[in-house]
Amino acid sequence: MRVVVALGGNALLRRGEPMTAEAQRANVRSAAPGLAAVATEHQLVLSHGNGPQVGLLALQAAAYTEVAPYPLDMLGAQSEGMIGYVLEQELGNVLPQETPLATILTMVEVDGDDPAFGDPTKFVGPVYTADEADRLRSDKGWTFKRDGDAWRRVVPSPEPHRIFEIRPIRWLLDQGVVVVCTGGGGIPTMFDRHAERRLVGVEAVIDKDLASGLLARQVDADLLVMVTDVDGVYVDWGTPAQRRLDRVTPAELRATSFPAGSMGPKVEAACRFVEATGGRAAIGSLADIHAIVAGTAGTQVAVPEP
């Protein structure tokens, strides 16, 4: 199969961990054998989140006051290169030596009129206490929302419409390359309304699951897997009645609401992919990646069987 696996940013840097290069590499190293097992049996396309990494880069940029902070699209491009480099290296260390790997910086088109720009929802960066969030809100003008028991910065998350590098991505896949692309949802870009065919960056972060779903559709994937820090999709999460969904249809998923900042985009991306292609989507834990691909773990989303 041609399999798109979307790694969550927290799969690369777990909640509460120090945002060090060593911690990120250690997490990728632990993920590499499972991903390599998929790559030896199927054609693998990897995307990844970048929320913690972009948040760290934003803090580092803000600390250097000699110049204006770098915009989120440039920080997104930096994170694509950084994470892609570590993924390539650690995967290459466990895959057969002749396996070709490549990371593509990926621009994704968004609409400047997207209502997301008026309602930031995408979490980036580390967790903060209420007092720390209040101070940063005052000092930097950032927007914060509650994430569990803590607070995190939120930024606009517009819909992805087009992957500009889709042709070279497909060319590489046709040559048997393990491709890392659409990192962090892609670099948010749009056409300048005042100049013909001039692309500009956008101060936003695209949801990586929605962008990965678009990627999966455009590369004719058979399976879209979204890896997160839980073993599937739960209803009544956090209550005594919580239960995991094992095999569901898009219609059954759409009948339940899920948090917009976490599971909601994964569920929406899964539904869109299955509805558009008739293929299969799955959501689950990185530790179960091989079983998820085989269809025996996680939440499996597919059209109803006849």
C-alpha positions in Angstrom: 0.0 0.0 0.0 0.9 3.6 -0.3 0.6 4.8 3.4 0.7 8.4 4.6 1.6 8.6 8.3 1.1 11.9 10.1 3.2 12.1 13.3 1.9 14.5 15.9 4.2 17.2 17.2 3.8 15.7 20.7 5.0 12.3 19.3 8.3 14.1 18.6 8.4 16.1 21.8 6.2 14.8 24.6 4.1 17.0 26.9 6.3 18.3 29.7 9.6 17.3 28.2 12.4 19.8 27.9 12.5 21.2 24.4 16.0 20.1 23.7 17.6 18.7 20.6 18.5 15.6 22.6 14.9 14.9 23.7 13.5 15.3 20.2 16.2 13.0 18.7 15.5 10.4 21.4 11.8 10.4 20.6 12.4 10.1 16.9 15.0 7.3 17.5 12.4 5.3 19.5 9.8 5.9 16.7 12.1 4.9 13.9 11.9 1.0 14.2 8.1 1.0 13.9 8.1 3.4 11.0 10.9 1.5 9.3 8.8 -1.7 9.6 6.0 0.0 7.7 8.5 1.3 5.1 9.8 -2.2 4.4 6.3 -3.5 3.7 4.6 -0.5 2.1 5.4 2.8 0.4 5.8 5.3 3.2 5.0 9.0 3.2 5.7 10.9 6.4 4.3 14.2 7.6 4.6 15.6 11.0 3.5 18.2 13.5 5.6 21.2 14.6 3.6 23.0 17.3 6.2 22.7 20.1 9.1 23.3 17.7 7.5 26.5 16.1 6.7 27.7 19.6 10.3 27.3 20.7 11.6 29.0 17.6 9.2 31.9 18.2 10.4 32.3 21.8 14.0 32.3 20.6 13.3 34.8 17.9 11.4 37.1 20.3 14.4 37.0 22.7 16.6 38.7 20.0 15.3 42.2 20.1 17.7 43.7 17.5 15.3 42.7 14.7 11.6 42.1 14.4 10.5 38.5 15.3 10.5 36.1 12.3 7.0 35.3 11.0 5.4 32.0 11.5 5.7 30.9 7.9 9.5 31.2 8.1 9.6 29.5 11.4 7.5 26.7 9.9 10.1 26.3 7.1 12.9 26.1 9.7 11.0 23.4 11.6 10.4 21.4 8.4 14.1 21.3 7.7 15.1 20.5 11.3 12.5 17.7 11.9 13.0 16.3 8.4 16.7 16.1 9.0 16.3 14.1 12.3 13.6 11.8 10.8 15.7 11.1 7.7 18.8 10.4 9.8 17.2 8.1 12.4 15.1 6.2 9.8 18.2 5.8 7.7 20.0 4.3 10.7 17.5 1.4 10.9 16.4 1.0 7.2 18.4 -1.0 4.7 21.3 1.2 3.6 20.1 1.4 0.0 16.7 2.9 1.0 16.4 6.4 -0.5 14.9 9.1 1.8 14.2 12.8 1.0 12.6 15.8 2.8 10.7 18.4 0.8 10.0 21.9 2.0 6.3 22.1 1.3 4.3 25.2 0.7 0.5 24.9 1.2 -1.9 27.5 -0.1 -4.5 29.1 2.3 -7.2 31.7 1.7 -6.6 35.1 3.2 -10.3 35.4 3.9 -10.4 32.2 5.9 -12.5 32.9 9.1 -9.7 31.1 11.1 -7.8 34.4 11.1 -10.5 35.9 13.3 -10.5 32.9 15.8 -7.0 31.5 16.6 -7.2 27.9 17.7 -3.9 26.1 16.8 -1.7 25.4 19.8 2.0 26.2 19.4 4.8 26.1 21.9 5.1 24.9 25.5 2.6 24.8 28.3 2.3 27.8 30.7 0.8 28.6 34.0 -2.1 31.1 34.1 0.3 33.8 35.5 2.9 33.1 32.8 0.3 33.2 30.0 -1.0 36.6 31.4 2.5 38.0 31.3 3.2 36.9 27.8 -0.2 38.1 26.6 0.6 41.5 28.0 4.2 41.6 26.8 3.9 40.1 23.3 0.2 40.4 22.5 -0.1 36.6 22.1 -3.5 34.8 22.4 -3.8 31.9 24.9 -6.3 29.2 25.5 -6.5 26.4 28.0 -5.0 23.1 27.0 -5.8 20.6 29.7 -4.7 21.9 33.0 -2.3 24.4 31.5 -2.3 27.3 29.0 -0.7 27.5 25.5 -0.4 30.1 22.8 -2.9 29.7 19.9 -2.5 31.1 16.4 -4.8 31.0 13.3 -5.2 27.7 11.6 -6.7 28.2 8.1 -7.8 25.4 5.8 -5.2 23.9 3.4 -6.2 24.2 -0.3 -3.3 23.2 -2.4 0.1 21.6 -2.0 2.5 23.4 -4.4 5.2 20.7 -4.4 2.8 17.8 -5.1 4.4 17.0 -8.4 7.9 16.5 -7.1 6.5 14.6 -4.1 4.7 12.2 -6.5 7.8 11.9 -8.7 9.9 10.8 -5.7 7.2 8.3 -4.5 7.1 6.8 -8.0 10.9 6.2 -7.7 10.5 4.3 -4.3 11.7 7.2 -2.1 10.5 7.4 1.5 9.4 11.0 1.5 9.0 13.4 4.5 6.8 16.4 3.5 4.0 18.7 4.5 5.7 19.1 7.8 3.7 21.1 10.4 0.8 21.3 7.9 3.1 22.9 5.3 4.4 26.4 5.1 1.3 28.7 4.9 1.3 30.7 1.7 -1.1 32.6 -0.5 -1.1 34.7 -3.7 -0.6 38.4 -3.2 -3.8 40.1 -4.2 -1.9 43.1 -5.6 0.6 41.3 -7.8 0.0 38.6 -10.4 1.3 35.1 -9.4 3.4 36.3 -6.5 3.4 34.0 -3.5 3.8 35.4 0.0 4.0 33.8 3.5 1.1 33.9 6.0 1.3 34.4 9.7 -0.5 31.1 10.6 0.0 27.4 11.3 -2.0 24.9 9.1 -3.4 21.9 10.9 -1.1 19.0 10.0 -3.9 16.4 10.0 -6.0 18.4 7.5 -2.9 19.0 5.4 -1.9 15.3 5.7 -5.4 14.3 4.5 -5.1 16.6 1.5 -1.6 15.1 0.8 -3.0 11.5 1.1 -5.7 12.3 -1.4 -3.3 13.9 -3.9 -0.8 11.1 -3.8 -3.5 8.5 -4.2 -2.7 6.9 -0.8 -4.4 3.7 0.2 -4.2 4.5 3.9 -4.0 7.6 6.1 -2.7 7.1 9.6 -2.7 9.9 12.2 -0.4 9.1 15.1 -1.2 10.7 18.5 -0.6 10.2 22.2 -3.7 8.0 22.8 -4.5 4.6 21.4 -7.6 5.8 19.4 -10.6 8.0 19.3 -12.7 8.0 22.5 -16.3 9.2 23.1 -17.1 10.7 26.5 -13.4 11.2 27.0 -12.4 12.0 30.6 -15.6 10.5 32.1 -16.3 7.1 33.7 -18.3 6.3 30.6 -15.4 6.8 28.1 -14.9 4.2 25.5 -12.7 3.8 22.4 -14.1 3.5 19.0 -12.6 0.5 17.1 -14.2 0.4 13.7 -16.4 3.2 12.6 -17.8 4.9 9.4 -17.3 8.6 8.6 -21.1 9.1 9.3 -20.8 7.6 12.7 -17.8 9.8 13.6 -19.5 12.9 12.3 -22.4 12.2 14.6 -20.1 13.0 17.6 -18.3 16.2 18.4 -14.6 16.3 19.3 -12.3 19.0 20.6 -11.3 21.5 17.9 -7.8 21.8 19.2 -6.9 18.2 19.4 -8.9 15.2 18.2 -11.4 17.2 16.1 -9.0 17.8 13.1 -7.9 14.2 13.1 -11.5 13.0 12.9 -12.3 15.5 10.2 -9.2 14.6 8.1 -10.1 10.9 8.4 -13.7 11.4 7.3 -12.7 13.6 4.4 -10.1 11.0 3.2 -12.4 8.0 3.4 -15.4 9.9 1.9 -13.3 11.2 -1.0 -11.3 8.0 -1.8 -13.1 5.0 -0.4 -9.8 4.2 1.3 -9.1 3.6 5.0 -8.0 6.0 7.7 -6.8 5.2 11.2 -6.0 7.1 14.4 -3.9 5.7 17.2 -0.7 5.5 19.1 2.8 5.4 17.6 3.6 2.3 19.7 0.9 0.5 17.8 1.8 1.7 14.3 2.4 -1.7 12.7 -0.9 -3.1 14.0 -2.7 0.1 13.0 -1.5 -0.3 9.4 -2.6 -3.9 9.5 -6.0 -2.8 10.7 -6.0 -4.4 14.1 -5.3 -1.5 16.4 -6.4 2.1 16.9 -9.6 3.6 15.5 -10.2 2.3 12.0 -12.3 4.5 9.7 -13.8 3.0 6.5 -16.9 3.1 4.4 -19.6 0.6 5.4 -19.1 -2.9 4.2 -21.7 -4.1 1.7 
